[in-house]
Amino acid sequence: MDSPVALGSQAAQRDRSLWRQRDFLLYSLGNAISYIGSWGQRIGIGWLSWELTQSSTWVGCIALAQYLPLIVLSPFFGVLLDRQERRSYALVVNGSAALLAAALYELTARHWMNIQILLVFAILLGIVNSAYQAARLAMVNDLVKPERLGQAIAINSIVFNLTRALGPAVAGILIAHQGVAAAFGANALSFVAILGALSIIDLRVPTTRPARKGLLVESREGFAYAAAHPRLRGLLILAAITAVLGRGGLELLPAFSAMIFNRGSTGLAELNTAAGVGAITGAVILSRAGTGPLLATLTRYATLAVGIVLAAFGASSNYTAGLVIMAAFGLAMVLCSVGLQTLLQSTLEDRYRGRVLGLWSAVNVAGPGVGAALLGALAQPAGLSAVTVVSGLLCAGLVFSVIGRSRFALG
């Protein structure tokens, strides 16, 4: 039997070999630069919504507006993704996002922005984001062999969450010294990297494509496939609970930074950076976990931890403690979200990949926006800290109930 040291060395060697693959490297680097800009823009939008209104309800509504299109449109964009050549599809979507970022910069820099215009932009950005989410996930599968999928998803998560740490830090500096418009301008420029990468990488073309039967029919087929598959159904339920009731609290960090910690935009950037550092740690752990029993165990405990850690964050009024708890939250969040996604992708038939990943995007990516809107509205009368604690405890309780009552096996 191989020693733990030998096994660790083999895992590291596999990771390095993935980085030596030209297309995977280019795709990862292009995404990394684009993600830094996108995280910065996300922070900028959240902070601008607070500056314009001083209202946690509006902060939650702007977050919801960015995610609501994901709930409604992601399944249909998943159908289009199963029909289209994925590179061309991704180029069009990213080009549209770059134009929206440039327009957001121009309006903000000229002081023409108000909360109503920002709401419209949030909706448009949500539509573009809903079009890209399933493609972003599916293209990882197109770049690596099936046996390397778990590692590729984990490494993609490392890139994503490293930029979660870097993007807010960069945005915080830009907002503090140049104004919030600078964060939007930087994002517009960052799309050059991913557009360039997508133009030159080679993607594995799916062997089969579904016969065209109409958007509604094909979308229903995706729903039916996921609903009839016990493992997929369970993964999606757990993702929905943790996204809405757990990760929704992350969207209210602008209000926490201003109202609870009195730290302004700098505190907002630092809290997001702490979450990003924890998330990177989680992604590194997952890159060594493969797709076997260890991944299932980590994911199971992480789904429980998301709600518990969020409740602890809501109960804390100390800024230093908040940073530490937010790092723990980032760790639990990635172990949960990426673990569930890896198990999901490892289970999917490729002919349904776009449609089921569209459902995944609606649940896992849009869920926090729904949670943020609910928490933000309840926070006005009940108090931000109290609502966050209750949401975290409810999240943990429902996850425990789903896993315990159904005896749902993540492995």
C-alpha positions in Angstrom: 0.0 0.0 0.0 1.3 3.5 -0.9 2.3 5.7 2.0 0.4 9.0 2.7 3.4 10.9 1.5 3.5 9.0 -1.7 -0.2 9.5 -2.3 0.1 13.2 -1.6 3.0 13.4 -4.1 0.9 11.6 -6.7 -2.0 14.1 -6.2 0.4 17.0 -6.5 1.8 15.5 -9.7 -1.7 15.2 -11.2 -2.5 18.8 -10.3 0.8 20.0 -12.0 0.0 17.9 -15.1 -3.4 19.7 -15.4 -1.6 23.0 -15.3 0.7 21.8 -18.1 -2.3 21.4 -20.4 -2.2 24.4 -22.7 -6.0 24.9 -23.1 -6.8 24.3 -19.4 -4.1 26.8 -18.4 -5.2 29.5 -20.9 -8.9 29.0 -19.8 -7.9 29.3 -16.2 -5.8 32.4 -16.6 -8.4 34.1 -18.7 -11.1 33.4 -16.2 -8.8 34.5 -13.3 -8.3 38.0 -14.8 -12.0 38.3 -15.7 -13.1 37.0 -12.2 -11.0 39.7 -10.5 -12.8 42.4 -12.5 -16.2 40.7 -11.9 -15.7 40.4 -8.1 -14.6 44.1 -8.1 -17.8 45.1 -10.0 -19.9 43.0 -7.6 -18.5 44.8 -4.6 -18.9 48.1 -6.4 -22.6 47.5 -7.2 -23.3 46.4 -3.6 -21.5 49.5 -2.2 -23.1 51.9 -4.7 -26.6 50.6 -3.8 -25.8 51.3 -0.1 -24.4 54.8 -0.9 -27.4 55.7 -3.0 -30.0 54.5 -0.4 -28.5 53.7 3.0 -31.0 50.8 3.0 -30.3 47.1 3.6 -33.6 46.4 1.8 -32.3 48.0 -1.4 -28.9 46.2 -1.0 -30.8 42.9 -0.9 -33.1 43.9 -3.8 -30.1 44.9 -6.0 -28.5 41.5 -5.1 -31.8 39.7 -6.0 -32.1 41.6 -9.3 -28.7 40.2 -10.3 -29.8 36.7 -9.5 -33.5 36.5 -10.3 -32.9 36.0 -14.0 -30.8 33.0 -13.1 -33.8 31.4 -11.5 -36.1 32.1 -14.5 -33.8 31.9 -17.5 -31.0 29.5 -16.6 -32.9 26.3 -17.5 -33.6 27.8 -21.0 -30.1 28.9 -21.5 -29.1 25.4 -20.5 -31.2 24.1 -23.5 -29.4 26.6 -25.8 -26.0 25.4 -24.5 -26.8 21.8 -25.2 -27.6 22.9 -28.8 -24.7 25.3 -29.5 -21.0 25.1 -29.9 -19.9 26.2 -26.5 -16.9 28.4 -27.5 -19.0 30.6 -29.8 -21.8 30.8 -27.2 -19.3 31.9 -24.4 -17.7 34.5 -26.7 -21.0 36.2 -27.3 -22.0 36.2 -23.7 -18.7 37.5 -22.4 -18.7 40.2 -25.0 -22.2 41.3 -23.9 -21.0 41.4 -20.2 -18.0 43.6 -21.2 -20.3 46.1 -22.9 -22.6 46.3 -19.9 -19.6 46.9 -17.6 -18.4 49.7 -19.8 -21.8 51.3 -19.8 -22.0 51.0 -16.0 -18.7 52.7 -15.7 -19.7 55.6 -18.0 -23.0 56.4 -16.3 -21.4 56.2 -12.8 -18.4 58.3 -13.8 -20.7 61.0 -15.2 -22.8 61.0 -12.0 -25.9 60.0 -13.9 -26.5 56.9 -11.8 -29.5 56.5 -9.4 -30.9 53.4 -7.7 -33.5 52.8 -10.4 -30.9 52.8 -13.2 -28.7 50.6 -11.1 -31.6 48.2 -10.7 -32.0 48.0 -14.5 -28.3 47.3 -14.8 -28.5 44.6 -12.1 -31.3 42.9 -14.1 -29.3 43.0 -17.4 -26.2 41.7 -15.7 -28.3 38.9 -14.2 -29.5 37.9 -17.6 -26.0 37.8 -19.1 -24.7 36.0 -16.0 -27.5 33.4 -16.3 -26.5 32.8 -19.9 -22.9 32.1 -18.9 -23.1 30.1 -15.7 -23.8 26.7 -17.2 -21.3 27.3 -20.0 -18.6 28.2 -17.5 -19.1 24.9 -15.7 -19.6 22.7 -18.7 -16.4 23.9 -20.4 -14.3 22.5 -17.6 -15.7 19.1 -18.5 -14.8 19.8 -22.2 -11.2 20.6 -21.3 -10.2 17.5 -19.3 -10.7 13.7 -19.2 -13.5 12.4 -17.1 -11.2 10.9 -14.5 -9.7 14.4 -14.0 -13.0 16.2 -13.7 -13.0 16.4 -9.9 -9.5 17.9 -9.8 -10.3 20.3 -12.6 -13.4 21.6 -10.9 -11.5 22.0 -7.6 -8.7 23.9 -9.4 -11.2 26.1 -11.2 -12.6 26.8 -7.7 -9.2 27.7 -6.4 -8.9 30.2 -9.3 -12.4 31.5 -8.6 -11.9 31.9 -4.9 -8.4 33.3 -5.2 -10.0 36.1 -7.2 -12.7 36.3 -4.6 -9.9 37.4 -2.3 -8.1 39.6 -4.8 -11.1 41.2 -6.5 -12.6 42.8 -3.4 -9.2 44.0 -2.2 -8.5 45.7 -5.6 -12.0 47.1 -5.7 -11.6 48.5 -2.2 -8.5 50.3 -3.2 -10.0 51.6 -6.4 -13.2 52.7 -4.7 -11.3 54.4 -1.8 -8.9 56.3 -4.1 -10.7 56.7 -7.5 -14.4 56.2 -6.8 -16.8 53.3 -7.4 -16.8 53.9 -11.2 -13.2 52.7 -11.3 -14.2 49.2 -10.2 -16.6 49.1 -13.1 -14.1 50.3 -15.6 -11.5 47.8 -14.4 -14.1 45.0 -15.0 -14.8 46.1 -18.5 -11.0 45.8 -19.3 -10.7 42.5 -17.6 -12.9 40.8 -20.2 -10.1 41.1 -22.8 -8.4 38.1 -21.1 -11.3 35.6 -21.2 -12.3 36.7 -24.7 -8.7 36.1 -25.9 -8.5 32.7 -24.2 -11.8 31.5 -25.6 -10.7 32.5 -29.1 -7.7 30.1 -29.1 -8.5 27.1 -26.9 -9.7 23.8 -28.2 -12.8 22.2 -26.5 -13.8 18.6 -26.7 -17.0 18.5 -28.8 -19.9 16.4 -27.2 -20.4 13.2 -29.1 -24.2 13.7 -29.2 -26.6 16.6 -29.2 -30.3 16.4 -28.3 -32.8 16.5 -31.1 -34.4 20.0 -31.2 -38.0 19.8 -29.8 -38.5 23.4 -28.6 -37.2 25.2 -25.6 -40.1 24.3 -23.3 -40.0 20.6 -24.2 -36.3 20.3 -23.8 -36.3 22.2 -20.6 -39.0 19.9 -19.2 -36.8 16.9 -20.2 -34.0 18.4 -18.1 -36.3 18.8 -15.1 -37.7 15.3 -15.5 -34.2 13.8 -15.8 -33.0 15.5 -12.6 -36.2 14.8 -10.7 -36.2 11.1 -11.6 -32.5 10.7 -10.5 -32.4 10.3 -6.7 -28.8 11.5 -6.4 -29.2 14.5 -8.6 -32.4 15.4 -6.9 -30.8 15.2 -3.5 -27.8 17.3 -4.5 -30.0 20.0 -5.9 -32.1 20.2 -2.7 -29.1 20.5 -0.5 -27.7 23.2 -2.9 -30.9 25.1 -2.7 -31.0 25.1 1.2 -27.4 26.2 1.6 -27.6 28.8 -1.1 -30.7 30.6 0.0 -30.5 30.3 3.8 -26.7 30.0 4.2 -24.8 31.9 1.5 -27.5 34.6 1.2 -26.0 36.2 4.2 -22.8 36.9 2.3 -24.7 39.3 0.0 -25.5 41.5 3.0 -21.9 42.2 3.9 -22.2 45.8 2.8 -24.8 46.4 5.5 -22.8 44.4 8.0 -19.7 46.5 7.3 -21.5 49.8 7.6 -24.1 49.1 10.4 -22.5 46.4 12.6 -18.7 47.0 12.2 -18.6 50.6 11.1 -15.8 49.9 8.6 -17.2 51.2 5.3 -16.0 50.0 1.9 -12.6 49.0 3.3 -14.2 46.7 5.8 -16.5 45.3 3.1 -13.4 44.5 1.0 -11.6 42.9 4.0 -14.6 40.7 4.9 -14.9 39.5 1.3 -11.1 38.9 1.2 -11.3 36.8 4.4 -14.1 34.7 2.9 -11.9 34.3 -0.2 -8.9 33.1 1.8 -11.1 30.5 3.5 -12.6 29.5 0.2 -9.1 29.0 -1.4 -8.2 26.7 1.5 -11.3 24.7 0.9 -10.6 24.4 -2.8 -7.1 23.2 -2.1 -8.5 20.5 0.2 -11.0 19.5 -2.5 -8.2 19.3 -5.2 -6.8 16.4 -3.2 -10.1 14.7 -2.4 -10.8 13.2 -5.8 -14.4 12.0 -6.4 -14.6 9.2 -3.9 -15.7 8.7 -0.3 -13.5 11.5 1.1 -15.2 14.1 -1.1 -18.6 12.8 0.0 -17.7 13.0 3.7 -16.2 16.6 3.3 -19.3 17.7 1.4 -21.7 16.2 3.9 -20.2 18.0 6.9 -19.7 21.2 5.0 -23.4 21.5 4.2 -24.1 21.4 7.9 -21.3 23.9 8.7 -22.5 26.6 6.3 -25.5 27.4 8.4 -23.8 27.0 11.8 -20.9 29.4 10.8 -23.3 32.0 9.4 -25.2 32.0 12.7 -22.0 32.6 14.5 -21.2 35.5 12.2 -24.6 37.1 12.8 -24.1 36.8 16.6 -20.7 38.5 16.5 -20.3 42.3 16.8 -16.5 42.2 17.0 -14.8 43.0 13.7 -11.7 40.8 14.2 -13.9 37.9 15.2 -16.1 38.6 12.2 -13.0 38.3 9.9 -12.1 35.0 11.4 -15.6 33.7 11.2 -16.0 34.9 7.6 -12.8 32.9 6.7 -14.4 29.8 8.2 -17.6 30.6 6.3 -15.6 30.8 3.0 -14.0 27.4 3.8 -17.4 25.7 4.5 -19.0 27.4 1.5 -16.5 26.1 -1.0 -16.4 22.6 0.5 -20.2 22.5 0.2 -20.7 24.2 -3.1 -17.8 22.7 -5.1 -18.3 19.3 -3.5 -21.9 19.2 -4.5 -21.0 20.4 -8.0 -18.3 17.8 -8.4 -20.6 15.0 -7.4 -23.3 16.4 -9.7 -21.0 16.7 -12.7 -19.6 13.2 -12.1 -23.2 11.8 -12.2 -24.5 13.6 -15.3 -25.0 12.2 -18.8 -23.4 14.6 -21.3 -26.6 15.0 -23.4 -28.3 16.6 -20.3 -25.3 18.5 -19.0 -26.3 22.0 -20.2 -29.8 21.7 -18.9 -29.0 20.2 -15.5 -26.2 22.7 -15.0 -28.8 25.4 -15.9 -30.9 24.1 -13.0 -27.8 24.0 -10.8 -27.1 27.6 -11.7 -30.6 28.6 -10.9 -30.4 27.0 -7.5 -26.8 27.4 -6.5 -25.9 30.8 -8.0 -29.2 32.6 -7.8 -30.2 31.2 -4.4 -28.0 33.6 -2.4 -29.7 36.6 -4.2 -33.1 35.2 -3.1 -31.8 34.8 0.4 -30.3 38.2 0.5 -33.6 39.8 -0.5 -35.5 37.9 2.1 -32.9 38.7 4.8 -32.6 42.3 3.8 -36.4 42.8 4.0 -36.7 41.1 7.4 -33.6 42.9 8.7 -35.4 46.3 8.6 -37.9 45.5 11.3 -36.2 42.6 13.1 -32.5 43.6 13.1 -29.7 42.4 10.8 -27.9 40.3 13.3 -30.9 38.5 14.6 -32.2 37.6 11.2 -28.8 36.3 10.1 -28.6 34.1 13.2 -32.0 32.6 12.6 -31.3 32.0 8.9 -28.1 30.2 9.7 -29.7 28.0 12.3 -32.7 27.2 10.0 -30.2 26.3 7.2 -28.3 23.9 9.5 -31.6 22.3 10.7 -33.0 21.7 7.3 -29.8 20.3 6.0 -29.7 17.9 8.9 -33.3 16.9 8.3 -32.8 16.2 4.6 -29.6 14.1 5.1 -31.0 12.3 8.1 -34.6 11.6 7.1 -33.9 10.6 3.5 -30.6 9.0 4.4 -29.4 10.6 1.2 -25.9 9.3 0.3 -23.6 11.9 -1.1 -21.1 9.2 -2.0 
